[in-house]
Amino acid sequence: MKTPLLALAAILALAVGPVSQAADPAAGVARVWQSGGSPGPKFGPWGFDLAGRDEAVTPGADFYDYANGHYLKELVIPPDRARWGMFDALSALSEERVRDILEKASADPTATGDQGKIGAFYRAYMDEARAEALGARPLAPRLSRIRAVQTKAQLAGLMGEAAKSFYGAFFTTATEVDAKDPAHYAVYLGQGGLSLPDRDYYVEPAFAAQKAKYQAYVAQMLGLGGWANPEAEAAAIVGMETKIAEASWTRADQRDPTKIYNPMSPAKLAAAAPGFDWKAYLKAADLGRAPRLVVEENSAFPKIAAIFAATPLETLKAWEAFTVIDAAAPLLSEPFVDAHFAFRSKTLSGQEAQKPRWKRAVETINADVGEAVGRAYVAAYFPPEAKAKMLDLVQNVRAALAERIRRVTWMSDATKARALQKLSMLGVKIGYPAKWRDYSRLAIAPDDLVGDVERSTAFEWDRQVRRLRGPVDRGEWDMTPQTVNAYYDPTKNEIVFPAAILQPPFFDAAADPAVNYGGIGGVIGHEMTHGFDDEGRHFDGSGRLTEWWTAADSAKFVAQTKRLGAQYSAFEPLPGAHIKGDQTMGENIADLGGLLLALDAYHSSLGGRPAPALDGMTGEQRVFLGWAQVWRGKEREDALRRQLVADVHSPPKFRVDGVIRNIDGWYAAWGVKPGDPLYVSPDERVRIW
């Protein structure tokens, strides 16, 4: 789900698809999904890869391995990936398609409009010779501004430009739907200042090696940028960031929408967090006239402001220089690109090889002008009938959730009525926006890659600031059509499914309906359940942050979620590294709810008729297999360790085995008995929705 300013917590792409042994794995993936002419499903005889099972494993011992074990034994993670599986294969296919769009656009230098912009952007990125010739020169004007800083007030002003430039800041800034006034936008401020993936990398002994390599990387980047005394400044920077990490909230703490909603005036913020020039910061962010701010991690702000005040100006300037160099490095010459990859991708995620330049171009252009690309993507790859079929599935899953709400025994009639009202108000977006973003005011040059990225960033920030003047645009999307993902937005009470996810193995019109329900049906149910998970339940049908539950119902809900959290916290994906049950709570609730709803919706779709058996598999068994198939994949160890501390999603294996053991129908479908490793007694199974 999406919460104000925080990262989207949709069903994040976590390892995906059959790897080709070709030089470029994505080429094999494209063949899998683009092999036209076959009327059958893309996986197996009815939508599931039966050959990928490991029948030496019993379902009750390890359902994930039973469904996927042989596939996983044969799976090789491509060297330019930190993980690989079903989500990643679809993402690779999307990359290939976007590459084709960009290459066609770039081949016509006379093109105008969106085609002209994305073509020029791609030419700029692919001009490697120019990047090598320029070396560090694109950094010069930005570093000169930092060198010219003489006061901390001036430095706070540079930090205020972070939302529209390469500069860094101790605080994050965004405009989002106001959680307590969902008809309007508000300015949100959050904690920042850290360059490692999570505060744990600074404060936990398990990450001491990565922290030491980070300090060496800071020195390396400062040296490449021509900054004085890089080794000494790097040590000071890491020491300062460690203090910020110690003051920062954990990801679990950030997940409480009531705790992160702390509105105040700029004057009140300045009084609460002295030592930082908030006036200079807000003015530079084009927010000097904002009368009201929503401060998220409010207790961290005074501590971080105090760290800013106590840190020598030269250290702050060196930190600002490092953030600029680090942010721009992938766009510069080979020494910068290689250093950035060696630390950011290899050290932190275990990725063995750099992605080819065209893939990096696709990532950047998707991120910066994604809807300009998305319009062409939809025209080429999203058939209108897919949207109609998806709407039918959504309605079936919605009906299943309504029935579950009516049946739950722990909730009072009053809260049930409000829950059903919220569900009836749920919005649905499928495929692509009804209105595309207007990029006509954005200047893109084919010979200025660093400038293109910075201008795109400034263009987006200007759009965010300007929208403060008007009502909320409910037609806006937070993902592009070419994104393989989905999300729930609590402030709009809507679920959103981009075009790129509506493909096998999630949805295949030729596949068995049971497999589709286990795949895309589970995804739909997942996103709907986010409206009623431990975060989403605090928002009503209009998207307003308010307590609409009775106190007794809330207490019963929390009791069940604590039991679910304990189950997940017991999982140990790596020796000594456990899942954080409180950090992943919302996604785990959504996974459990999603599969339950998919199963209910499948039963309803049969209209009272018995499900046919296919290859000896019952309909219920095929729903569970469909769910297991979409999560199959592998991660490198460093990437998995990173996920455990920096992600709100559980690793793929536990998005299967952690869910099915709480579903009564799974036991009946697979004959799971007491004594089986995954068996949980009926009275210990978590029952939320």
ABEGO torsion letter per residue (X at the ends): XBBBGBBBBBBBBBEBEBBBABABAAAAAAAAAABBGBABBABEAAGBBAAABBAABBAAABAAAAAAAAAAAABBBBAABABBEAAAAAAAAAAAAAAAAAAAAAABAABBEAAAAAAAAAAAAABAAAAAAAEAAAAAAAAAAAAABABAAAAAAAAAAAAABABBBABBBBBBBBAABAABBBBBBBBBGBABABAAAAABAAAAAAAAAAAAAAAAAAAAAGBBGAAAAAAAAAAAAAAAAAABBBAAAAABAAAABBBBBAAAAAAABBGBBAAAAAAAAGAAABABBBBBBAAAAAAAAAAAAABBAAAAAAAAAAAAAAAAAAABBAAAAAAAAAAAAAAAAGBABBBBAAAAAAAAAAAAAAAAAAAAAAAAABBAAAAAAAAAAAAAAAAAAAAAAAABAABBAAAAAAAAAAAAABBBBBGBBABBBBAAABBBBAABAAAAAAAAAAAAAAAAAAAAABBBBAABBABBAABBBBBBBAAAGBBBBBAAABBOAABBAABBAAAAAABAAAAAAAAAAAAABAAAAABBAAGBBBBABBAAAAAAAAAAAAAAAAAAAABBABBGBBBBAAAAAAAAAAAAAAAAAAAAAAAAAAGGBBBBBBGGBBAAAAAAAAAAAAABEBBBAAAAAAAAAABABBBAAAAAAAAAAABAAAAAAAGBBBGBAABBBAAABBBAX
